[in-house]
Amino acid sequence: MTKAELVTEISRKTGLEKAAVSTVIEEFMQTVKDSLAEGNNVYLRGFGSFILKTRKAKIARNISKNTAIMLDEHKAPSFKAAQAFMDEIRDAFKQ
């Protein structure tokens, strides 16, 4: 599902205008990004968590130039689904 399809579906189910739904979704995504950029995780009970994971420093290879590159330790955003959400998805596919 794309963002446009999500906007259409929420608009259809709630009766709100697509422009209003689109604005809310955009603001939600921006708020999550801003929170992660500040080093704060976002927890949505029953859905999941947007968290920052620390990636260790490592040596990577540039295959086209056949060189090694040292990648420093860095933070990467990640999503961890809540157990209730995982159970709901599993149950949907058992049928």
Backbone bond lengths (Angstrom), bond angles and torsions (degrees), N, CA, C in turn:
res aa  C-N    CA-C-N  psi(-1)  N-CA   C-N-CA  omega(-1)  CA-C   N-CA-C  phi
1 M - - - 1.452 - - 1.528 108.04 -
2 T 1.304 116.05 132.00 1.461 121.45 178.13 1.530 109.72 -89.51
3 K 1.330 115.54 170.29 1.460 119.84 178.63 1.531 110.55 -61.47
4 A 1.325 117.23 -39.83 1.466 120.87 179.35 1.531 110.88 -63.67
5 E 1.326 116.79 -40.62 1.463 120.31 177.88 1.526 110.84 -66.86
6 L 1.315 117.12 -37.27 1.455 121.72 177.24 1.524 110.57 -63.66
7 V 1.324 116.70 -44.75 1.468 121.40 177.49 1.521 110.42 -59.66
8 T 1.318 116.99 -45.80 1.465 121.61 179.97 1.524 111.18 -61.64
9 E 1.325 117.12 -44.56 1.466 121.30 -178.28 1.526 111.54 -65.56
10 I 1.317 117.55 -44.91 1.470 120.46 179.14 1.529 110.15 -66.10
11 S 1.316 117.05 -40.24 1.461 121.25 177.83 1.529 111.04 -60.90
12 R 1.322 115.72 -42.86 1.460 120.34 179.80 1.528 111.37 -65.46
13 K 1.330 117.08 -41.37 1.465 120.92 -176.78 1.523 113.41 -75.70
14 T 1.331 117.80 -30.51 1.462 120.43 -176.57 1.524 113.75 -100.15
15 G 1.314 117.22 -19.77 1.454 120.19 -177.15 1.525 113.10 82.60
16 L 1.336 117.02 5.24 1.462 120.62 177.79 1.527 109.92 -82.42
17 E 1.329 115.73 156.92 1.456 119.93 178.12 1.526 110.16 -68.66
18 K 1.325 115.24 148.23 1.469 120.59 -179.49 1.519 111.98 -59.01
19 A 1.317 117.34 -37.12 1.466 121.00 -179.17 1.525 110.83 -63.00
20 A 1.327 117.45 -40.84 1.462 121.36 179.65 1.523 110.41 -67.78
21 V 1.316 117.06 -43.41 1.463 121.81 179.28 1.524 109.80 -63.57
22 S 1.317 116.91 -43.33 1.454 121.55 179.35 1.527 110.93 -61.04
23 T 1.325 117.22 -41.82 1.465 121.87 178.58 1.524 110.83 -62.69
24 V 1.318 117.22 -43.04 1.467 121.11 -179.92 1.528 110.39 -64.48
25 I 1.320 117.37 -44.22 1.464 120.89 179.99 1.530 110.42 -63.94
26 E 1.325 117.55 -43.84 1.460 121.48 178.70 1.529 110.91 -61.17
27 E 1.338 116.90 -43.38 1.457 120.98 -179.82 1.531 111.09 -67.43
28 F 1.332 117.19 -37.06 1.459 121.02 176.50 1.527 109.97 -60.72
29 M 1.325 116.04 -49.52 1.466 119.95 -178.89 1.524 111.01 -63.11
30 Q 1.318 118.16 -40.15 1.463 121.35 179.68 1.518 110.86 -66.31
31 T 1.337 117.01 -39.08 1.456 120.92 178.79 1.523 111.09 -64.86
32 V 1.336 117.55 -40.84 1.471 121.12 176.77 1.526 109.64 -63.25
33 K 1.334 117.34 -45.78 1.469 121.24 178.84 1.527 111.21 -59.88
34 D 1.335 116.95 -46.43 1.462 121.12 -179.00 1.523 110.86 -62.79
35 S 1.320 116.70 -42.17 1.454 120.89 179.85 1.525 111.26 -62.72
36 L 1.326 116.96 -45.02 1.462 120.72 178.41 1.523 110.88 -65.85
37 A 1.320 117.51 -37.75 1.461 121.05 178.91 1.528 111.51 -64.09
38 E 1.337 116.97 -27.96 1.460 121.91 177.76 1.530 111.46 -85.67
39 G 1.340 116.89 -2.92 1.460 120.87 178.96 1.507 114.25 91.39
40 N 1.334 117.84 10.60 1.462 122.15 -179.71 1.524 110.84 -102.35
41 N 1.323 116.26 137.62 1.463 120.88 175.32 1.518 109.77 -83.18
42 V 1.343 116.67 158.79 1.462 122.43 178.54 1.521 107.45 -119.24
43 Y 1.341 116.51 121.87 1.464 121.97 -177.90 1.525 109.66 -112.44
44 L 1.330 116.57 123.96 1.461 122.13 176.98 1.527 107.29 -117.33
45 R 1.327 116.05 99.35 1.455 122.21 -175.29 1.531 110.89 -54.32
46 G 1.319 116.15 130.06 1.455 122.12 179.01 1.524 113.84 84.70
47 F 1.331 117.23 -8.56 1.465 120.98 -179.84 1.512 111.00 -117.04
48 G 1.338 116.66 -59.12 1.456 119.98 179.25 1.511 111.57 162.09
49 S 1.335 114.87 -173.43 1.461 121.19 -176.76 1.521 110.36 -129.98
50 F 1.318 114.67 136.46 1.462 121.44 170.30 1.517 105.06 -95.95
51 I 1.331 116.45 115.12 1.455 120.38 -173.74 1.522 110.67 -128.26
52 L 1.327 114.84 162.56 1.460 121.43 174.43 1.524 107.90 -101.64
53 K 1.316 116.14 128.26 1.455 121.41 175.97 1.523 107.99 -108.96
54 T 1.318 115.51 143.54 1.465 120.65 177.77 1.519 108.39 -91.95
55 R 1.304 115.96 123.51 1.463 122.14 176.21 1.520 107.89 -97.99
56 K 1.315 117.02 127.98 1.461 121.57 -178.65 1.526 110.81 -69.71
57 A 1.322 114.89 156.87 1.468 120.27 175.50 1.531 108.57 -64.73
58 K 1.321 116.30 144.28 1.467 119.72 179.82 1.519 110.16 -155.70
59 I 1.304 114.28 167.60 1.460 120.96 176.37 1.526 107.34 -98.61
60 A 1.329 115.72 125.76 1.461 121.92 178.19 1.521 108.58 -111.96
61 R 1.304 116.56 161.41 1.464 120.44 -179.08 1.520 110.07 -117.07
62 N 1.327 115.14 136.44 1.455 121.97 170.90 1.531 105.00 -96.70
63 I 1.308 116.35 101.02 1.460 121.59 -172.74 1.526 111.78 -64.85
64 S 1.336 117.17 -38.81 1.462 119.18 -176.83 1.535 112.68 -66.08
65 K 1.344 117.20 -32.55 1.464 120.89 -179.87 1.530 111.66 -103.01
66 N 1.328 116.77 -5.17 1.457 123.19 -178.68 1.533 111.88 54.30
67 T 1.348 114.73 49.84 1.458 120.27 179.17 1.526 109.42 -127.26
68 A 1.311 116.28 159.56 1.463 122.59 176.36 1.526 108.90 -101.96
69 I 1.312 115.86 141.75 1.457 122.01 -179.99 1.526 107.37 -127.16
70 M 1.309 117.40 135.41 1.454 121.51 176.82 1.521 108.81 -91.13
71 L 1.324 117.17 118.32 1.460 122.26 176.40 1.517 108.46 -96.49
72 D 1.316 117.46 125.25 1.460 122.48 179.73 1.521 110.57 -71.58
73 E 1.324 116.36 162.96 1.456 121.20 173.46 1.525 107.87 -62.43
74 H 1.322 116.66 138.97 1.460 120.05 -178.11 1.527 110.12 -152.22
75 K 1.305 115.18 166.98 1.463 122.61 177.80 1.523 108.47 -98.53
76 A 1.343 115.47 143.19 1.456 120.78 178.30 1.525 108.56 -134.71
77 P 1.338 117.93 136.56 1.457 119.72 178.71 1.525 110.49 -71.72
78 S 1.331 114.72 149.09 1.455 120.35 -178.82 1.525 108.61 -149.55
79 F 1.332 116.30 156.51 1.466 121.26 175.70 1.509 108.40 -119.62
80 K 1.322 116.56 131.42 1.454 121.85 176.93 1.519 106.96 -120.11
81 A 1.327 116.49 116.60 1.458 121.55 -178.24 1.524 110.70 -70.38
82 A 1.324 116.62 143.64 1.464 122.23 176.54 1.524 109.34 -71.20
83 Q 1.329 116.47 153.65 1.455 120.89 -178.62 1.528 111.55 -60.59
84 A 1.338 117.62 -40.00 1.467 121.06 179.04 1.530 110.75 -61.60
85 F 1.319 116.68 -39.70 1.464 122.09 178.32 1.529 110.19 -65.79
86 M 1.343 116.50 -44.62 1.466 120.83 179.56 1.534 110.62 -62.26
87 D 1.330 116.35 -42.28 1.464 120.32 -179.96 1.527 111.27 -63.34
88 E 1.323 116.11 -40.85 1.467 121.09 179.67 1.528 111.20 -62.71
89 I 1.322 116.81 -42.53 1.473 121.19 179.33 1.514 110.04 -66.73
90 R 1.331 117.41 -44.20 1.468 121.00 179.03 1.518 111.15 -60.10
91 D 1.357 116.35 -43.31 1.465 120.72 179.88 1.525 111.34 -63.87
92 A 1.328 117.40 -35.30 1.469 120.96 -179.43 1.519 111.43 -64.77
93 F 1.334 117.27 -30.59 1.465 120.48 -177.16 1.522 113.20 -95.01
94 K 1.333 118.02 -4.31 1.467 121.23 177.63 1.518 111.62 -76.03
95 Q 1.299 117.02 -25.08 1.471 121.41 -174.35 1.481 113.00 -71.84
